[in-house]
Every structure is written in structure tokens, then in C-alpha cells.
Amino acid sequence: MAGKSTTKQTNVLVVGDINPAVLQPGSKITGKARKAFELQEKGQDIEVMTEDDFLRCLGGKPLDEAEMLLSIEGIDDSVATAPVSSRLRMVPMAQRPTPQPPQQPKPPKPPRALRRTPIPTTQTFSIDDCTSTAAFKTRTKPTWCEQHIIEQQRRGRLTPLESFTHPDDWQLTECRTCTVQAHYRFEYTLDKNKYAEPTCRACFWRGWAAQSREMHGAWAKVEPVPYEKAKTVAEEHGYEYLGPLTAPSLPDDPHHVRCRRCGRISAERLSDIAWGCSTCKPRT
């Protein structure tokens, strides 16, 4: 006996073509089909089939019988691949929603600027009883005067090439040991100074790579990295390649690059370059 809804007495549910316009937002099946699956999970013997399968059963055909036996001689391929006609949708054409073109993805937000405009302040340096005017304004963190900032950068073996703006900003510097120019944050220099580690990543990665090869001994990778390969890796991940920082350039040695989006200059290994610039990754 046919019914208009799915109940505990239902043993077969026939699902026809589904009009997405009549479904609940976020749903892919009708309420009747959802109710049938819930009854199945509770142990009810109910079968869900398509309209085509239901018509096959009425015609006495098994569900696994092919529409056409393509191996039979004389069967026209055009007939065998003809689409099966479907039932008309229940919603009139005039009432169906107008199809909308797919929305284009929004362009990523521009990267944050490397430097900001300094805010004038009357605060004084909060360490060592210095009475000099602070170089930046802060509410909770210690502030620094320009003289003490330069002293900390020299301790980290850096010479500033730009004026100081803020501890979180990127400042172009030159390494006092290897003369490689790169952008660093003052907060980063302070952190490295705590462990007596030079700020310059060119010096750091050169030493790290040499030590790693020494530890690996005969198993160390010492095949030089071709210039074109390093340049290709940098350009594929949004960098301008400025050149290798060792000669010959061996695996794990640093390379000099500039991010094309934000302009930050850095010394990176190829494995780090492959992750892209961390400074200007798209913000959500």
C-alpha cells in the first residue's frame, strides 16, 4: 500500500529526482529519505531505491541487470549510451531559483607593512635608570632609547641601516661579521642575545650546516646545489633570488632572498624557502 510519508509501516521508499531548491539549507537528501535511514539504523526492514530500480522491479528485472548488453552484435553504440529519461521535477520552471555563476575567490589581503610610522612619546628608557627619551611608545613592555637599542644590535653583531620604529617592526641591518644585509626585528635580537647567539641567520645557518656535515661524516650530502635550481625554488615560492651565501653552495647552506610581496630580505635554507615568506602569508 502506497503512502505519502515515511512511517514504521513503510518497507520500501522510492526516491526520484531531487530538486536542490526544495531541500533544507545544507541538506543533500529529502526529509523522507532521512527518516528512512533513521528507521534502518533502528532495525526496521526498509529499503531505499531509485525510481529506475523500482521500475525494474515492477518489470520483473533484477537490479544488477545491465541496461544494454554491449557485447551483442548489431547493437548501435548510440542506442546503448542513450540517457535514461527522468521524471519532471515537481517545482515549476517559473518558481525555480535563477542559477548564479560561481563566485570568484577573494584576493588575499595585502601583507602587513614591514615598518610603521613611529609614534612620538615622552617616555624615558625604563632600564638601568636611563633618562633618555624612549624610541617608541609602550604600555606594558619595557621601552628603549636609541642609544641602548644600537648597543643591543651591536651585541647581536648587527649594524642598523634604517632608523628604528618599533621592536616588532622589521629593520634592515648588516651583519658585522659577514656583511650580509637582512631584515630583523629588535625583539628577535634581544631574544638571541640572551643565549649569546648572533642574530644573523647567514652566519648561523653556515655554521649549522658545516657542523651537520661534520657529524654525518662520510654520509654527509656534499653535492653542490646548482645556481639555477636554487633560483627556481626561490622564484616558485614568491622570492627574488639574490644569490647563494656560500661557495660552493652545499645542501643546508643559506641563500639570500627577497620576498616579492612584502620586500623582506632574509637568509634562508632552501627547505625554509619552500614554506614561503612567513611575514606576508595571507591574513584571514
Backbone as CSV, one residue per row, in Angstrom:
resi,resn,N_x,N_y,N_z,CA_x,CA_y,CA_z,C_x,C_y,C_z
1,MET,0.851,-1.189,0.000,0.000,0.000,0.000,0.891,1.245,0.000
2,ALA,0.633,2.142,-0.911,1.446,3.356,-1.059,1.069,4.385,-0.016
3,GLY,2.060,5.150,0.437,1.814,6.203,1.409,2.523,7.481,1.011
4,LYS,2.137,8.592,1.649,2.714,9.892,1.326,3.874,10.267,2.238
5,SER,4.129,9.475,3.265,5.205,9.788,4.201,5.888,8.508,4.647
6,THR,7.048,8.648,5.265,7.808,7.510,5.763,7.386,7.217,7.204
7,THR,6.848,6.008,7.424,6.391,5.606,8.753,7.002,4.261,9.116
8,LYS,6.624,3.734,10.284,7.108,2.433,10.714,6.512,1.301,9.893
9,GLN,5.453,1.598,9.129,4.863,0.589,8.270,5.495,0.579,6.871
10,THR,6.366,1.527,6.597,6.993,1.615,5.274,8.080,0.556,5.159
11,ASN,8.058,-0.182,4.032,9.120,-1.161,3.805,9.942,-0.855,2.547
12,VAL,9.425,0.057,1.685,10.162,0.475,0.502,9.951,1.979,0.319
13,LEU,11.051,2.713,0.118,10.971,4.135,-0.198,11.586,4.358,-1.565
14,VAL,10.809,4.930,-2.496,11.276,5.217,-3.843,11.692,6.686,-3.895
15,VAL,12.954,6.933,-4.264,13.485,8.286,-4.330,13.608,8.686,-5.790
16,GLY,12.936,9.757,-6.176,13.019,10.259,-7.544,14.085,11.335,-7.652
17,ASP,14.056,12.114,-8.729,14.997,13.219,-8.894,14.764,14.260,-7.806
18,ILE,15.827,14.750,-7.251,15.733,15.701,-6.144,16.052,17.098,-6.653
19,ASN,15.145,18.030,-6.363,15.358,19.428,-6.713,16.055,20.122,-5.542
20,PRO,17.302,20.550,-5.703,18.003,21.180,-4.579,17.272,22.390,-4.010
21,ALA,16.415,23.029,-4.814,15.734,24.235,-4.349,14.736,23.951,-3.241
22,VAL,14.254,22.700,-3.128,13.231,22.390,-2.117,13.863,21.759,-0.879
23,LEU,15.172,21.567,-0.870,15.825,20.966,0.288,16.123,22.020,1.338
24,GLN,16.278,21.555,2.573,16.673,22.452,3.641,18.115,22.893,3.424
25,PRO,18.456,24.101,3.884,19.835,24.569,3.701,20.838,23.593,4.307
26,GLY,21.852,23.216,3.518,22.884,22.301,3.966,22.533,20.841,3.842
27,SER,21.320,20.518,3.413,20.918,19.113,3.298,21.043,18.642,1.863
28,LYS,21.365,17.350,1.667,21.503,16.750,0.351,20.431,15.704,0.073
29,ILE,19.596,15.400,1.059,18.525,14.420,0.881,17.231,14.989,1.423
30,THR,16.125,14.383,1.027,14.814,14.825,1.480,14.548,14.350,2.897
31,GLY,13.526,14.929,3.514,13.153,14.504,4.854,12.687,13.063,4.901
32,LYS,11.990,12.591,3.848,11.537,11.201,3.796,12.719,10.244,3.768
33,ALA,13.738,10.565,2.958,14.899,9.697,2.884,15.662,9.691,4.205
34,ARG,15.761,10.857,4.838,16.442,10.913,6.121,15.725,10.058,7.159
35,LYS,14.381,10.129,7.164,13.594,9.333,8.112,13.769,7.834,7.837
36,ALA,13.874,7.467,6.537,14.052,6.056,6.185,15.396,5.541,6.698
37,PHE,16.468,6.328,6.564,17.780,5.904,7.050,17.800,5.792,8.567
38,GLU,17.057,6.696,9.239,16.986,6.605,10.695,16.267,5.335,11.120
39,LEU,15.210,4.948,10.393,14.490,3.712,10.715,15.355,2.496,10.434
40,GLN,16.176,2.562,9.389,17.101,1.457,9.109,18.061,1.255,10.270
41,GLU,18.600,2.358,10.807,19.554,2.252,11.915,18.894,1.659,13.154
42,LYS,17.568,1.842,13.303,16.851,1.284,14.450,16.418,-0.162,14.231
43,GLY,16.761,-0.707,13.059,16.481,-2.117,12.812,15.283,-2.406,11.945
44,GLN,14.594,-1.367,11.439,13.429,-1.616,10.599,13.857,-2.093,9.214
45,ASP,13.158,-3.084,8.697,13.445,-3.634,7.371,12.823,-2.737,6.312
46,ILE,13.555,-1.705,5.921,13.067,-0.751,4.930,14.144,-0.570,3.875
47,GLU,13.760,-0.583,2.618,14.690,-0.483,1.505,14.492,0.839,0.782
48,VAL,15.602,1.517,0.475,15.567,2.787,-0.259,16.123,2.528,-1.650
49,MET,15.340,2.835,-2.687,15.778,2.601,-4.052,15.406,3.767,-4.938
50,THR,16.105,3.874,-6.052,15.804,4.932,-7.007,14.574,4.570,-7.825
51,GLU,14.077,5.567,-8.550,12.890,5.331,-9.376,13.180,4.309,-10.469
52,ASP,14.395,4.374,-11.068,14.743,3.422,-12.121,14.773,1.996,-11.593
53,ASP,15.351,1.797,-10.383,15.373,0.460,-9.794,13.969,-0.034,-9.487
54,PHE,13.106,0.864,-9.049,11.729,0.476,-8.730,10.994,0.020,-9.990
55,LEU,11.206,0.731,-11.103,10.551,0.343,-12.351,11.091,-0.990,-12.847
56,ARG,12.370,-1.265,-12.593,12.933,-2.558,-12.972,12.219,-3.673,-12.215
57,CYS,12.027,-3.440,-10.907,11.358,-4.471,-10.109,9.950,-4.719,-10.605
58,LEU,9.246,-3.647,-10.982,7.887,-3.822,-11.500,7.879,-4.599,-12.805
59,GLY,8.951,-4.433,-13.586,9.036,-5.149,-14.849,9.599,-6.547,-14.707
60,GLY,9.909,-6.952,-13.466,10.423,-8.297,-13.246,11.894,-8.448,-13.570
61,LYS,12.652,-7.339,-13.657,14.072,-7.395,-13.985,14.905,-7.307,-12.709
62,PRO,15.997,-8.058,-12.634,16.876,-7.926,-11.470,17.581,-6.583,-11.478
63,LEU,17.949,-6.089,-10.287,18.556,-4.764,-10.190,19.955,-4.717,-10.784
64,ASP,20.650,-5.881,-10.847,22.019,-5.882,-11.364,22.082,-6.174,-12.853
65,GLU,20.919,-6.148,-13.551,20.928,-6.398,-14.988,21.345,-5.136,-15.723
66,ALA,22.234,-5.252,-16.676,22.692,-4.076,-17.431,21.581,-3.551,-18.316
67,GLU,21.614,-2.258,-18.585,20.613,-1.654,-19.475,20.707,-2.249,-20.876
68,MET,21.901,-2.389,-21.355,22.128,-2.917,-22.692,23.307,-3.873,-22.634
69,LEU,23.295,-4.956,-23.386,24.443,-5.834,-23.497,25.269,-5.372,-24.678
70,LEU,26.329,-4.602,-24.372,27.107,-4.000,-25.452,27.845,-5.049,-26.269
71,SER,28.026,-6.254,-25.701,28.769,-7.285,-26.427,27.939,-7.957,-27.508
72,ILE,26.611,-7.732,-27.501,25.753,-8.346,-28.505,25.986,-7.662,-29.841
73,GLU,26.197,-8.451,-30.867,26.448,-7.883,-32.183,25.188,-7.210,-32.724
74,GLY,25.419,-6.105,-33.416,24.289,-5.425,-34.043,23.703,-4.322,-33.191
75,ILE,24.182,-4.162,-31.937,23.652,-3.098,-31.091,24.388,-1.804,-31.415
76,ASP,23.637,-0.769,-31.660,24.213,0.525,-32.003,24.722,1.203,-30.731
77,ASP,25.952,1.702,-30.767,26.514,2.351,-29.595,25.697,3.558,-29.165
78,SER,25.133,4.276,-30.140,24.355,5.454,-29.800,23.113,5.085,-29.011
79,VAL,22.553,3.897,-29.285,21.380,3.456,-28.540,21.788,3.011,-27.142
80,ALA,22.936,2.328,-27.065,23.373,1.787,-25.784,23.715,2.887,-24.795
81,THR,24.208,4.009,-25.279,24.632,5.078,-24.373,23.580,6.173,-24.250
82,ALA,22.370,5.934,-24.785,21.327,6.947,-24.693,20.942,7.167,-23.243
83,PRO,20.787,8.431,-22.796,20.446,8.685,-21.397,19.025,8.221,-21.085
84,VAL,18.833,7.760,-19.867,17.517,7.316,-19.419,16.701,8.542,-19.035
85,SER,15.485,8.630,-19.567,14.636,9.778,-19.278,14.231,9.773,-17.806
86,SER,14.101,10.929,-17.218,13.726,11.049,-15.809,12.411,11.795,-15.680
87,ARG,11.842,11.689,-14.500,10.570,12.318,-14.219,10.699,13.835,-14.187
88,LEU,9.661,14.559,-14.528,9.681,16.009,-14.436,9.778,16.418,-12.982
89,ARG,10.499,17.461,-12.714,10.602,17.951,-11.348,9.252,18.518,-10.910
90,MET,9.039,18.495,-9.587,7.758,18.927,-9.050,7.640,20.447,-9.004
91,VAL,8.767,21.174,-9.045,8.721,22.626,-8.963,8.639,23.209,-10.370
92,PRO,7.637,24.058,-10.637,7.531,24.671,-11.972,8.773,25.499,-12.291
93,MET,9.087,25.606,-13.584,10.268,26.344,-14.012,10.255,27.781,-13.527
94,ALA,9.068,28.408,-13.538,8.977,29.816,-13.153,9.315,30.028,-11.685
95,GLN,9.153,28.986,-10.873,9.393,29.117,-9.434,10.793,28.667,-9.019
96,ARG,11.575,28.145,-9.962,12.907,27.685,-9.610,13.862,28.866,-9.493
97,PRO,14.821,28.806,-8.563,15.765,29.924,-8.411,16.671,30.056,-9.630
98,THR,17.015,31.286,-9.943,17.890,31.540,-11.083,19.306,31.080,-10.753
99,PRO,19.904,30.225,-11.589,21.280,29.776,-11.318,22.235,30.956,-11.275
100,GLN,23.096,30.961,-10.275,24.064,32.034,-10.110,25.456,31.553,-10.531
101,PRO,26.221,32.401,-11.202,27.587,31.989,-11.583,28.424,31.775,-10.335
102,PRO,29.390,30.881,-10.394,30.245,30.644,-9.224,31.003,31.897,-8.835
103,GLN,31.084,32.145,-7.544,31.768,33.336,-7.055,33.285,33.161,-7.158
104,GLN,33.925,34.218,-7.606,35.376,34.201,-7.705,35.989,34.351,-6.311
105,PRO,37.054,33.602,-6.022,37.675,33.739,-4.702,38.209,35.150,-4.482
106,LYS,38.059,35.636,-3.250,38.522,36.975,-2.932,40.051,37.024,-2.953
107,PRO,40.603,38.090,-3.469,42.079,38.192,-3.471,42.594,38.278,-2.045
108,PRO,43.768,37.730,-1.778,44.316,37.789,-0.415,44.576,39.220,0.020
109,LYS,44.438,39.441,1.304,44.699,40.776,1.834,46.179,41.114,1.667
110,PRO,46.475,42.380,1.452,47.890,42.761,1.286,48.658,42.467,2.565
111,PRO,49.942,42.151,2.436,50.729,41.853,3.632,50.901,43.083,4.513
112,ARG,51.119,42.833,5.773,51.371,43.924,6.706,52.690,44.601,6.345
113,ALA,52.719,45.902,6.447,53.935,46.655,6.130,55.061,46.250,7.077
114,LEU,56.280,46.255,6.562,57.423,45.878,7.387,57.664,46.871,8.522
115,ARG,57.335,48.137,8.263,57.598,49.190,9.243,56.383,50.089,9.392
116,ARG,56.227,50.653,10.545,55.124,51.574,10.808,55.678,52.968,11.107
117,THR,54.792,53.943,11.107,55.213,55.303,11.447,55.397,55.401,12.955
118,PRO,56.572,55.822,13.423,56.782,55.893,14.878,55.864,56.921,15.530
119,ILE,55.428,56.599,16.735,54.554,57.499,17.497,55.405,58.267,18.505
120,PRO,55.377,59.591,18.468,56.173,60.365,19.430,55.759,60.057,20.872
121,THR,56.717,60.060,21.773,56.427,59.762,23.173,57.352,60.557,24.074
122,THR,56.908,60.763,25.286,57.728,61.430,26.304,58.251,60.431,27.328
123,GLN,58.010,59.139,27.085,58.506,58.124,27.994,60.034,58.099,27.993
124,THR,60.598,57.649,29.094,62.047,57.503,29.180,62.410,56.026,29.228
125,PHE,63.671,55.750,28.952,64.157,54.369,28.948,63.940,53.764,30.338
126,SER,63.319,52.590,30.390,62.875,52.014,31.661,63.870,51.043,32.272
127,ILE,65.097,50.967,31.735,66.096,50.047,32.266,67.377,50.821,32.572
128,ASP,68.063,50.392,33.621,69.359,50.988,34.009,69.246,52.467,34.372
129,ASP,68.070,52.918,34.764,67.872,54.301,35.208,68.297,55.323,34.164
130,CYS,68.118,54.989,32.893,68.462,55.916,31.818,67.384,56.991,31.714
131,THR,67.790,58.231,31.530,66.837,59.344,31.432,66.599,59.775,29.996
132,SER,67.162,59.056,29.018,66.962,59.419,27.616,65.527,59.117,27.189
133,THR,65.032,59.870,26.212,63.679,59.663,25.696,63.592,58.336,24.957
134,ALA,62.515,57.620,25.163,62.337,56.312,24.536,62.156,56.460,23.029
135,ALA,62.555,55.430,22.306,62.437,55.451,20.845,61.059,55.012,20.372
136,PHE,60.260,54.440,21.259,58.913,54.005,20.887,58.022,54.038,22.118
137,LYS,56.724,54.075,21.873,55.744,54.155,22.950,55.242,52.764,23.302
138,THR,55.096,52.491,24.594,54.597,51.197,25.036,53.853,51.368,26.354
139,ARG,52.946,50.412,26.621,52.168,50.477,27.860,52.609,49.436,28.877
140,THR,52.922,48.244,28.404,53.199,47.139,29.315,54.631,46.626,29.241
141,LYS,55.286,46.746,28.082,56.643,46.208,27.924,57.693,47.290,28.200
142,PRO,58.911,46.856,28.514,59.987,47.849,28.706,60.256,48.609,27.421
143,THR,60.577,49.859,27.539,60.909,50.668,26.374,62.410,50.935,26.356
144,TRP,62.903,51.329,25.190,64.346,51.501,24.991,64.611,52.843,24.315
145,CYS,65.749,53.434,24.632,66.187,54.624,23.911,67.048,54.185,22.729
146,GLU,67.283,55.101,21.795,68.000,54.754,20.568,69.425,54.277,20.856
147,GLN,70.099,54.890,21.820,71.476,54.503,22.117,71.550,53.065,22.617
148,HIS,70.643,52.671,23.519,70.660,51.314,24.046,70.196,50.296,23.000
149,ILE,69.330,50.723,22.089,68.904,49.832,21.004,70.096,49.480,20.120
150,ILE,70.884,50.502,19.757,72.068,50.273,18.910,73.073,49.384,19.638
151,GLU,73.213,49.579,20.954,74.141,48.748,21.723,73.709,47.280,21.697
152,GLN,72.411,47.031,21.821,71.908,45.657,21.767,72.096,45.046,20.382
153,GLN,71.920,45.850,19.340,72.124,45.345,17.982,73.603,45.041,17.729
154,ARG,74.508,45.864,18.244,75.939,45.586,18.110,76.311,44.319,18.880
155,ARG,75.680,44.120,20.019,75.905,42.889,20.772,75.474,41.675,19.956
156,GLY,74.442,41.842,19.150,73.997,40.774,18.251,74.727,40.775,16.924
157,ARG,75.806,41.596,16.816,76.671,41.675,15.637,75.951,42.264,14.423
158,LEU,75.100,43.270,14.676,74.366,43.923,13.596,74.658,45.417,13.590
159,THR,74.631,45.990,12.380,74.681,47.432,12.197,73.384,47.863,11.523
160,PRO,72.578,48.735,12.148,71.309,49.139,11.524,71.549,50.001,10.293
161,LEU,70.773,49.741,9.253,70.837,50.526,8.023,69.598,51.399,7.845
162,GLU,68.634,51.257,8.738,67.409,52.065,8.721,67.162,52.593,10.130
163,SER,66.375,53.636,10.210,66.002,54.175,11.514,65.094,53.185,12.248
164,PHE,65.117,53.224,13.556,64.317,52.323,14.374,62.889,52.866,14.465
165,THR,61.882,51.974,14.396,60.483,52.391,14.508,59.769,51.698,15.667
166,HIS,59.911,50.349,15.766,59.204,49.606,16.819,59.862,48.236,16.961
167,PRO,59.869,47.649,18.176,60.520,46.342,18.356,59.931,45.232,17.501
168,ASP,58.655,45.350,17.120,58.026,44.320,16.295,58.182,44.576,14.808
169,ASP,58.740,45.714,14.423,58.916,46.041,13.011,60.209,45.427,12.481
170,TRP,60.271,45.312,11.155,61.468,44.777,10.502,62.390,45.932,10.149
171,GLN,63.641,45.807,10.530,64.646,46.847,10.286,65.785,46.253,9.472
172,LEU,66.139,46.932,8.388,67.235,46.456,7.554,68.559,46.657,8.279
173,THR,69.353,45.600,8.344,70.627,45.638,9.063,71.716,44.988,8.217
174,GLU,72.950,45.150,8.671,74.092,44.490,8.039,74.877,43.748,9.104
175,CYS,75.214,42.509,8.815,75.977,41.704,9.763,77.404,42.244,9.868
176,ARG,77.875,42.437,11.083,79.215,42.969,11.301,80.280,41.908,11.064
177,THR,79.859,40.642,10.909,80.805,39.554,10.681,80.932,39.206,9.211
178,CYS,79.773,38.989,8.543,79.803,38.531,7.142,79.267,39.567,6.160
179,THR,78.797,40.728,6.639,78.297,41.856,5.843,77.019,41.553,5.063
180,VAL,76.340,40.446,5.345,75.078,40.132,4.663,73.979,41.038,5.216
181,GLN,73.235,41.677,4.307,72.137,42.544,4.711,70.837,41.749,4.800
182,ALA,70.072,42.010,5.858,68.800,41.307,6.052,67.946,42.085,7.040
183,HIS,66.647,41.818,7.033,65.704,42.446,7.964,65.568,41.585,9.220
184,TYR,65.605,42.250,10.388,65.383,41.560,11.660,64.540,42.439,12.570
185,ARG,63.787,41.796,13.451,63.052,42.512,14.486,63.954,42.699,15.699
186,PHE,63.805,43.836,16.376,64.597,44.099,17.578,64.282,43.073,18.663
187,GLU,63.015,42.661,18.756,62.632,41.633,19.731,63.400,40.343,19.471
188,TYR,63.632,40.028,18.204,64.376,38.824,17.844,65.827,38.932,18.300
189,THR,66.416,40.103,18.104,67.796,40.316,18.530,67.927,40.190,20.047
190,LEU,66.981,40.766,20.783,67.011,40.654,22.240,66.947,39.192,22.684
191,ASP,66.115,38.413,22.013,65.972,37.002,22.367,67.264,36.236,22.102
192,LYS,67.915,36.484,20.972,69.160,35.791,20.654,70.300,36.240,21.571
193,ASN,70.277,37.507,22.002,71.320,37.993,22.900,71.300,37.276,24.251
194,LYS,70.139,36.814,24.661,70.037,36.089,25.932,70.891,34.826,25.921
195,TYR,71.042,34.230,24.733,71.792,32.978,24.619,73.149,33.183,23.932
196,ALA,73.569,34.443,23.836,74.851,34.772,23.201,74.936,34.197,21.795
197,GLU,73.812,34.257,21.086,73.753,33.737,19.715,73.650,34.905,18.747
198,PRO,74.452,34.933,17.687,74.360,36.045,16.729,72.992,36.084,16.047
199,THR,72.503,37.286,15.802,71.203,37.436,15.144,71.251,36.988,13.696
200,CYS,72.355,37.247,13.014,72.476,36.982,11.580,72.223,35.513,11.270
201,ARG,71.207,35.268,10.443,70.889,33.884,10.081,71.857,33.341,9.035
202,ALA,72.496,34.204,8.289,73.501,33.725,7.337,74.655,33.072,8.093
203,CYS,75.140,33.738,9.155,76.211,33.157,9.972,75.730,31.887,10.662
204,PHE,74.522,31.957,11.206,74.014,30.811,11.969,73.877,29.581,11.094
205,TRP,73.233,29.708,9.920,72.986,28.530,9.082,74.265,28.015,8.423
206,ARG,75.216,28.895,8.154,76.503,28.420,7.637,77.177,27.517,8.671
207,GLY,77.201,27.980,9.926,77.809,27.183,10.976,77.050,25.905,11.247
208,TRP,75.718,26.003,11.227,74.886,24.817,11.489,75.092,23.759,10.415
209,ALA,75.138,24.187,9.131,75.307,23.236,8.039,76.680,22.567,8.093
210,ALA,77.717,23.343,8.402,79.061,22.770,8.490,79.156,21.759,9.624
211,GLN,78.538,22.082,10.751,78.545,21.160,11.881,77.759,19.888,11.569
212,SER,76.650,20.041,10.851,75.845,18.879,10.480,76.624,17.950,9.556
213,ARG,77.340,18.512,8.588,78.136,17.678,7.679,79.271,16.971,8.427
214,GLU,79.831,17.657,9.395,80.908,17.049,10.177,80.383,15.868,10.986
215,MET,79.183,16.005,11.524,78.597,14.920,12.318,78.252,13.714,11.443
216,HIS,77.797,13.960,10.211,77.423,12.861,9.320,78.644,12.188,8.695
217,GLY,79.764,12.871,8.682,80.987,12.274,8.171,80.871,11.860,6.719
218,ALA,81.180,10.589,6.429,81.167,10.084,5.049,79.776,10.063,4.457
219,TRP,78.729,10.116,5.289,77.349,10.075,4.786,76.765,11.475,4.564
220,ALA,77.562,12.481,4.771,77.079,13.850,4.583,76.819,14.132,3.107
221,LYS,75.803,14.954,2.841,75.492,15.353,1.474,76.374,16.540,1.100
222,VAL,77.273,16.323,0.155,78.234,17.369,-0.217,78.167,17.710,-1.700
223,GLU,77.105,17.263,-2.360,76.960,17.602,-3.781,76.484,19.048,-3.901
224,PRO,77.193,19.917,-4.596,76.809,21.333,-4.688,75.407,21.516,-5.282
225,VAL,74.729,22.536,-4.798,73.404,22.875,-5.301,73.564,23.825,-6.486
226,PRO,73.085,23.455,-7.678,73.224,24.353,-8.846,72.525,25.689,-8.617
227,TYR,73.117,26.727,-9.145,72.545,28.074,-9.004,71.124,28.121,-9.553
228,GLU,70.895,27.535,-10.729,69.572,27.581,-11.352,68.529,26.848,-10.524
229,LYS,68.931,25.747,-9.872,67.979,25.020,-9.032,67.550,25.862,-7.843
230,ALA,68.527,26.493,-7.177,68.201,27.340,-6.027,67.328,28.520,-6.456
231,LYS,67.641,29.113,-7.591,66.854,30.244,-8.091,65.433,29.815,-8.414
232,THR,65.270,28.641,-9.021,63.933,28.143,-9.362,63.096,27.922,-8.113
233,VAL,63.694,27.313,-7.079,62.966,27.068,-5.828,62.520,28.389,-5.219
234,ALA,63.403,29.378,-5.207,63.054,30.677,-4.627,61.925,31.351,-5.398
235,GLU,62.025,31.358,-6.714,61.013,32.040,-7.527,59.667,31.333,-7.476
236,GLU,59.670,30.003,-7.370,58.407,29.253,-7.289,57.651,29.546,-5.996
237,HIS,58.351,30.021,-4.977,57.711,30.261,-3.682,57.684,31.741,-3.317
238,GLY,57.707,32.594,-4.344,57.439,34.014,-4.131,58.631,34.862,-3.741
239,TYR,59.839,34.379,-3.992,61.034,35.141,-3.629,61.794,35.607,-4.868
240,GLU,62.537,36.677,-4.701,63.550,37.083,-5.671,64.884,36.526,-5.178
241,TYR,65.546,35.790,-6.023,66.790,35.132,-5.598,67.954,36.106,-5.728
242,LEU,68.630,36.386,-4.609,69.749,37.314,-4.595,71.094,36.607,-4.687
243,GLY,71.103,35.283,-4.451,72.340,34.534,-4.624,72.644,33.624,-3.449
244,PRO,73.572,32.676,-3.654,73.990,31.791,-2.568,74.871,32.545,-1.583
245,LEU,74.932,32.055,-0.346,75.745,32.692,0.689,76.952,31.854,1.077
246,THR,77.217,30.813,0.276,78.424,30.011,0.442,78.967,29.650,-0.932
247,ALA,80.245,29.351,-0.987,80.864,28.929,-2.249,81.838,27.778,-1.957
248,PRO,81.532,26.563,-2.439,80.326,26.204,-3.187,79.103,26.151,-2.276
249,SER,77.917,26.221,-2.886,76.666,26.150,-2.140,76.291,24.686,-1.959
250,LEU,76.364,24.206,-0.716,76.081,22.810,-0.405,74.696,22.680,0.224
251,PRO,74.142,21.475,0.267,72.836,21.272,0.909,72.835,21.814,2.339
252,ASP,71.729,22.462,2.719,71.514,23.071,4.041,72.247,24.391,4.215
253,ASP,73.025,24.829,3.218,73.646,26.152,3.300,72.594,27.233,3.035
254,PRO,72.786,28.455,3.561,71.793,29.523,3.381,71.883,30.193,2.011
255,HIS,70.771,30.849,1.645,70.677,31.604,0.395,70.064,32.971,0.698
256,HIS,70.434,33.951,-0.092,69.987,35.325,0.097,68.760,35.558,-0.788
257,VAL,67.615,35.931,-0.185,66.377,36.101,-0.946,65.633,37.347,-0.467
258,ARG,64.754,37.839,-1.341,63.870,38.959,-1.013,62.433,38.560,-1.367
259,CYS,61.507,38.700,-0.427,60.108,38.373,-0.691,59.525,39.379,-1.681
260,ARG,58.854,38.878,-2.701,58.304,39.766,-3.736,57.078,40.526,-3.248
261,ARG,56.388,40.025,-2.235,55.174,40.693,-1.759,55.486,41.766,-0.725
262,CYS,56.239,41.410,0.308,56.475,42.374,1.387,57.833,43.049,1.303
263,GLY,58.773,42.486,0.525,60.086,43.101,0.360,61.100,42.741,1.427
264,ARG,60.765,41.824,2.332,61.713,41.469,3.394,62.884,40.675,2.827
265,ILE,64.097,41.080,3.188,65.320,40.392,2.774,65.739,39.454,3.908
266,SER,66.098,38.229,3.566,66.454,37.259,4.597,67.456,36.251,4.065
267,ALA,68.076,35.528,4.997,68.972,34.420,4.681,68.260,33.138,5.070
268,GLU,67.967,32.296,4.086,67.140,31.113,4.314,67.779,29.882,3.684
269,ARG,67.503,28.719,4.272,67.825,27.456,3.626,66.748,27.159,2.578
270,LEU,67.059,26.332,1.603,66.063,26.008,0.578,64.855,25.332,1.185
271,SER,65.052,24.513,2.217,63.920,23.853,2.859,62.986,24.862,3.516
272,ASP,63.527,25.971,4.029,62.693,27.021,4.622,62.046,27.888,3.545
273,ILE,62.773,28.111,2.458,62.224,28.890,1.352,60.972,28.223,0.790
274,ALA,60.961,26.890,0.779,59.822,26.150,0.224,58.543,26.387,0.997
275,TRP,58.604,26.882,2.238,57.406,27.174,3.022,56.828,28.551,2.697
276,GLY,57.545,29.366,1.955,57.068,30.704,1.641,57.392,31.680,2.753
277,CYS,57.191,32.963,2.480,57.509,34.014,3.434,56.509,34.005,4.587
278,SER,57.001,33.867,5.799,56.112,33.838,6.965,55.568,35.223,7.297
279,THR,56.239,36.262,6.850,55.825,37.628,7.176,54.555,38.049,6.447
280,CYS,54.409,37.614,5.191,53.302,38.135,4.377,52.340,37.052,3.944
281,LYS,52.231,35.956,4.699,51.233,34.946,4.357,49.846,35.567,4.488
282,PRO,48.876,35.145,3.625,47.551,35.774,3.638,46.930,35.767,5.022
283,ARG,46.407,36.919,5.411,45.717,37.033,6.690,44.239,36.765,6.526
284,THR,43.634,36.067,7.475,42.196,35.746,7.412,41.402,36.794,8.173
